[in-house]
């Protein structure tokens, strides 16, 4: 899906739901969304801002989905990241956003905190989710 919003200089919406592979073009404006669902590719956007929540699906994470933004990605204070069906994802690190620069840092939603953590590299422009292993871990020397 390609959606071009060339006449909008700064658009604010409450929720945007994107399937894997959705492309959004904004013609160098800014875009602010309260709640983002999914991992879109964002082009021609000076800044893409998430104000409240970002929801990712286990399928998108497992299939290598990445939010890509050719401008800056910004998180307001208190943005919560949640993962639906998170038990379906194996332990490991998953890059879920790549962009020119990132400001702010989201937090993992309380229901996901036992198994997930988030690492933001603002200068490198990436957001990585770390899924902890579950179950019994035995270390023998």
Backbone as CSV, one residue per row, in Angstrom:
resi,resn,N_x,N_y,N_z,CA_x,CA_y,CA_z,C_x,C_y,C_z
1,UNK,0.847,-1.172,0.000,0.000,0.000,0.000,0.889,1.229,0.000
2,UNK,0.689,2.120,-0.924,1.394,3.394,-0.961,0.383,4.503,-0.727
3,UNK,0.681,5.371,0.222,-0.201,6.488,0.533,0.624,7.751,0.473
4,UNK,0.283,8.645,-0.428,1.010,9.894,-0.566,0.175,11.048,-0.024
5,UNK,0.755,11.787,0.915,0.063,12.923,1.519,0.846,14.191,1.200
6,UNK,0.913,14.543,-0.056,1.800,15.610,-0.505,1.321,17.011,-0.153
7,UNK,0.061,17.201,0.150,-0.436,18.542,0.412,-0.500,18.880,1.899
8,UNK,-0.011,18.009,2.733,-0.115,18.197,4.171,1.237,18.618,4.741
9,UNK,1.281,19.736,5.470,2.552,20.202,6.037,2.824,19.577,7.400
10,UNK,1.829,19.402,8.235,2.002,18.690,9.506,0.649,18.115,9.884
11,UNK,0.544,16.823,9.906,-0.713,16.136,10.112,-0.699,15.467,11.477
12,UNK,-1.798,15.547,12.200,-1.919,14.916,13.507,-3.126,13.997,13.495
13,UNK,-2.931,12.762,13.900,-4.012,11.780,13.960,-3.948,11.027,15.283
14,UNK,-5.080,10.405,15.646,-5.129,9.645,16.884,-4.552,8.249,16.735
15,UNK,-4.844,7.588,15.622,-4.332,6.237,15.430,-4.057,5.990,13.952
16,UNK,-2.946,5.319,13.683,-2.611,4.900,12.328,-2.279,3.414,12.406
17,UNK,-2.960,2.614,11.593,-2.750,1.167,11.562,-2.162,0.816,10.208
18,UNK,-0.989,0.186,10.219,-0.274,-0.121,8.981,0.059,-1.601,8.916
19,UNK,-0.275,-2.232,7.815,0.165,-3.590,7.582,1.628,-3.590,7.172
20,UNK,2.282,-4.725,7.313,3.686,-4.842,6.932,3.840,-4.477,5.464
21,UNK,4.759,-3.572,5.162,4.988,-3.130,3.793,4.265,-1.856,3.413
22,UNK,3.473,-1.286,4.325,2.785,-0.029,4.035,3.797,1.095,3.880
23,UNK,3.650,1.890,2.828,4.531,3.038,2.602,3.727,4.320,2.737
24,UNK,4.232,5.258,3.528,3.594,6.554,3.715,4.537,7.646,3.235
25,UNK,4.068,8.546,2.372,4.880,9.662,1.878,4.212,10.973,2.285
26,UNK,4.991,11.904,2.856,4.414,13.122,3.414,4.929,14.423,2.789
27,UNK,5.741,14.390,1.766,6.267,15.583,1.094,6.932,16.567,2.054
28,UNK,7.871,16.072,2.815,8.733,16.874,3.692,8.022,17.555,4.849
29,UNK,6.791,17.229,5.095,6.102,17.770,6.265,6.425,16.938,7.493
30,UNK,5.696,17.160,8.538,5.819,16.368,9.746,4.534,15.605,9.969
31,UNK,4.615,14.586,10.771,3.440,13.780,11.059,3.492,13.376,12.513
32,UNK,2.394,13.572,13.220,2.296,13.220,14.629,1.109,12.291,14.811
33,UNK,1.338,11.155,15.456,0.274,10.190,15.686,0.281,9.804,17.163
34,UNK,-0.905,9.702,17.756,-0.987,9.288,19.155,-0.637,7.810,19.280
35,UNK,-1.227,6.977,18.437,-1.042,5.526,18.533,-0.706,4.954,17.162
36,UNK,0.439,4.313,17.071,0.858,3.670,15.827,0.764,2.169,16.014
37,UNK,0.165,1.508,15.030,0.103,0.055,15.000,0.809,-0.386,13.738
38,UNK,1.913,-1.115,13.876,2.610,-1.642,12.719,3.974,-1.028,12.484
39,UNK,4.539,-1.397,11.329,5.904,-1.018,10.958,5.918,-0.475,9.525
40,UNK,5.471,0.760,9.326,5.434,1.326,7.970,6.807,1.820,7.511
41,UNK,6.911,2.090,6.228,8.046,2.818,5.659,7.569,4.232,5.405
42,UNK,8.280,5.211,5.950,7.853,6.605,5.891,8.866,7.385,5.073
43,UNK,8.406,8.021,4.008,9.307,8.784,3.146,8.875,10.239,3.093
44,UNK,9.814,11.079,2.685,9.572,12.512,2.502,8.955,13.156,3.745
45,UNK,9.421,12.756,4.905,8.862,13.232,6.165,9.996,13.790,7.022
46,UNK,9.910,15.061,7.377,10.955,15.681,8.194,11.012,15.059,9.582
47,UNK,9.831,14.792,10.177,9.781,14.167,11.504,8.498,13.363,11.634
48,UNK,8.644,12.139,12.098,7.507,11.288,12.418,7.495,11.128,13.931
49,UNK,6.423,11.591,14.580,6.351,11.614,16.050,5.254,10.676,16.549
50,UNK,5.615,9.848,17.540,4.651,8.974,18.209,4.439,9.540,19.606
51,UNK,3.154,9.799,19.950,2.866,10.493,21.212,2.490,9.582,22.375
52,UNK,1.808,8.456,22.142,1.300,7.643,23.253,1.712,6.177,23.217
53,UNK,1.471,5.496,22.089,1.755,4.061,22.064,2.161,3.589,20.672
54,UNK,2.907,2.472,20.685,3.337,1.821,19.446,3.112,0.335,19.646
55,UNK,2.249,-0.250,18.827,1.912,-1.661,18.949,2.487,-2.434,17.776
56,UNK,3.199,-3.515,18.089,3.818,-4.367,17.077,3.259,-5.772,17.192
57,UNK,3.143,-6.451,16.084,2.679,-7.840,16.123,3.871,-8.782,16.091
58,UNK,3.691,-9.930,16.720,4.751,-10.944,16.719,5.099,-11.353,15.291
59,UNK,4.093,-11.461,14.430,4.344,-11.848,13.035,5.232,-10.838,12.326
60,UNK,4.962,-9.543,12.518,5.793,-8.514,11.882,7.235,-8.591,12.383
61,UNK,7.411,-8.808,13.672,8.757,-8.902,14.246,9.473,-10.139,13.706
62,UNK,8.795,-11.285,13.721,9.404,-12.535,13.242,9.765,-12.461,11.764
63,UNK,8.980,-11.724,10.995,9.218,-11.627,9.550,10.184,-10.515,9.175
64,UNK,10.861,-9.938,10.177,11.887,-8.938,9.900,11.358,-7.556,9.590
65,UNK,10.139,-7.273,10.002,9.564,-5.952,9.752,10.345,-4.851,10.460
66,UNK,10.501,-3.734,9.767,11.242,-2.589,10.315,10.515,-1.305,9.924
67,UNK,10.288,-0.422,10.891,9.797,0.917,10.590,10.981,1.680,10.010
68,UNK,10.832,2.161,8.791,11.895,2.936,8.149,11.394,4.349,7.937
69,UNK,12.253,5.313,8.248,11.883,6.712,8.110,13.086,7.478,7.595
70,UNK,12.923,8.201,6.477,14.067,8.932,5.936,14.305,10.259,6.656
71,UNK,13.405,10.641,7.551,13.597,11.812,8.409,13.861,11.358,9.828
72,UNK,13.507,12.193,10.781,13.716,11.875,12.190,12.500,11.129,12.752
73,UNK,12.758,10.283,13.730,11.710,9.593,14.473,11.745,10.136,15.894
74,UNK,10.599,10.559,16.419,10.552,11.147,17.753,9.516,10.433,18.609
75,UNK,9.879,10.184,19.861,8.972,9.596,20.835,8.733,10.614,21.940
76,UNK,7.466,10.927,22.219,7.149,11.770,23.355,7.415,10.981,24.636
77,UNK,7.540,11.680,25.759,7.748,11.019,27.037,6.586,10.109,27.380
78,UNK,6.885,8.910,27.846,5.846,7.971,28.256,5.267,7.099,27.169
79,UNK,5.812,7.125,25.952,5.322,6.259,24.880,5.571,4.804,25.284
80,UNK,4.522,3.989,25.163,4.599,2.572,25.525,4.618,1.702,24.272
81,UNK,5.529,0.724,24.260,5.604,-0.256,23.179,4.972,-1.549,23.676
82,UNK,4.035,-2.089,22.899,3.445,-3.378,23.246,3.596,-4.327,22.067
83,UNK,3.694,-5.618,22.384,3.858,-6.656,21.377,2.693,-7.619,21.512
84,UNK,1.898,-7.767,20.449,0.784,-8.709,20.491,1.308,-10.107,20.199
85,UNK,0.752,-11.087,20.874,1.172,-12.490,20.727,2.671,-12.642,20.934
86,UNK,3.218,-11.946,21.948,4.664,-11.897,22.147,5.287,-13.247,22.481
87,UNK,4.509,-14.214,22.919,5.060,-15.535,23.237,5.458,-16.304,21.975
88,UNK,5.052,-15.826,20.813,5.376,-16.494,19.553,6.750,-16.112,19.010
89,UNK,7.424,-15.159,19.667,8.720,-14.683,19.191,9.822,-15.330,20.022
90,UNK,10.843,-15.863,19.340,11.966,-16.486,20.040,12.854,-15.433,20.678
91,UNK,13.637,-15.862,21.670,14.589,-14.968,22.327,15.573,-14.432,21.287
92,UNK,15.959,-13.172,21.442,16.914,-12.564,20.529,16.713,-11.071,20.443
93,UNK,17.465,-10.452,19.546,17.375,-9.011,19.323,16.737,-8.755,17.965
94,UNK,15.825,-7.799,17.942,15.086,-7.490,16.726,15.109,-5.982,16.500
95,UNK,15.744,-5.558,15.412,15.722,-4.137,15.044,14.348,-3.864,14.451
96,UNK,13.603,-2.930,15.066,12.243,-2.650,14.619,12.087,-1.247,14.038
97,UNK,13.150,-0.429,14.104,13.091,0.899,13.481,14.481,1.311,13.043
98,UNK,14.561,1.895,11.850,15.800,2.471,11.328,15.451,3.806,10.706
99,UNK,16.191,4.836,11.116,15.871,6.182,10.674,17.122,7.045,10.736
100,UNK,17.028,8.268,10.253,18.171,9.180,10.247,18.593,9.559,11.663
101,UNK,17.634,9.807,12.538,17.918,10.192,13.925,16.681,9.901,14.772
102,UNK,16.913,9.691,16.063,15.812,9.406,16.972,15.933,10.297,18.200
103,UNK,14.804,10.873,18.610,14.779,11.612,19.873,13.728,10.973,20.775
104,UNK,14.019,10.952,22.052,13.132,10.307,23.010,13.348,8.811,23.017
105,UNK,12.721,8.156,23.987,12.874,6.711,24.111,11.572,6.108,24.627
106,UNK,11.017,5.148,23.905,9.794,4.511,24.387,10.100,3.521,25.504
107,UNK,9.065,3.122,26.217,9.181,2.124,27.275,8.354,0.911,26.879
108,UNK,8.727,-0.239,27.417,7.934,-1.444,27.179,6.697,-1.390,28.072
109,UNK,5.555,-1.740,27.520,4.316,-1.768,28.287,4.437,-2.784,29.426
110,UNK,3.798,-2.510,30.531,3.915,-3.330,31.733,3.663,-4.813,31.474
111,UNK,2.690,-5.150,30.651,2.357,-6.553,30.400,3.460,-7.303,29.647
112,UNK,4.397,-6.587,29.035,5.471,-7.211,28.250,6.844,-7.095,28.925
113,UNK,6.926,-6.396,30.058,8.222,-6.080,30.666,9.023,-7.294,31.122
114,UNK,8.372,-8.388,31.482,9.107,-9.556,31.967,9.996,-10.166,30.892
115,UNK,9.557,-10.083,29.653,10.291,-10.744,28.572,10.963,-9.790,27.586
116,UNK,10.605,-8.516,27.605,11.086,-7.601,26.586,11.788,-6.388,27.187
117,UNK,12.748,-5.858,26.449,13.354,-4.564,26.769,13.596,-3.839,25.453
118,UNK,13.786,-2.523,25.543,13.980,-1.710,24.346,15.284,-0.943,24.468
119,UNK,16.020,-0.872,23.365,17.274,-0.119,23.300,17.176,0.850,22.131
120,UNK,17.392,2.139,22.423,17.335,3.167,21.389,18.740,3.698,21.159
121,UNK,19.165,3.681,19.903,20.436,4.289,19.502,20.075,5.546,18.725
122,UNK,20.032,6.686,19.437,19.595,7.934,18.827,20.493,8.421,17.718
123,UNK,21.799,8.267,17.877,22.715,8.754,16.838,22.798,7.778,15.668
124,UNK,22.699,6.496,15.951,22.720,5.497,14.890,21.370,5.315,14.241
125,UNK,20.335,5.837,14.890,19.006,5.812,14.307,18.338,4.453,14.295
126,UNK,18.399,3.720,15.429,17.727,2.425,15.455,17.031,2.189,16.793
127,UNK,15.970,1.409,16.725,15.281,0.923,17.916,15.347,-0.598,17.846
128,UNK,15.865,-1.202,18.919,16.006,-2.648,18.989,15.194,-3.176,20.161
129,UNK,14.423,-4.227,19.910,13.714,-4.922,20.978,14.495,-6.181,21.319
130,UNK,14.673,-6.417,22.607,15.355,-7.628,23.074,14.339,-8.531,23.767
131,UNK,14.239,-9.742,23.258,13.328,-10.739,23.836,14.163,-11.690,24.672
132,UNK,13.858,-11.771,25.956,14.590,-12.652,26.870,14.108,-14.082,26.680
133,UNK,15.020,-15.011,26.991,14.648,-16.422,26.935,13.716,-16.734,28.092
134,UNK,12.808,-17.631,27.872,11.933,-18.062,28.956,12.212,-19.525,29.252
135,UNK,11.887,-19.929,30.438,12.099,-21.317,30.812,13.288,-21.460,31.744
136,UNK,13.736,-22.665,31.908,14.817,-22.990,32.831,16.160,-22.817,32.136
137,UNK,17.082,-22.189,32.829,18.420,-21.970,32.305,19.410,-22.558,33.306
138,UNK,20.206,-23.531,32.885,21.193,-24.162,33.754,22.564,-23.930,33.164
139,UNK,23.471,-23.481,34.003,24.845,-23.244,33.558,25.764,-24.178,34.338
140,UNK,26.507,-25.015,33.623,27.415,-25.978,34.247,28.830,-25.620,33.870
141,UNK,29.693,-25.622,34.888,31.117,-25.329,34.624,31.944,-26.578,34.729
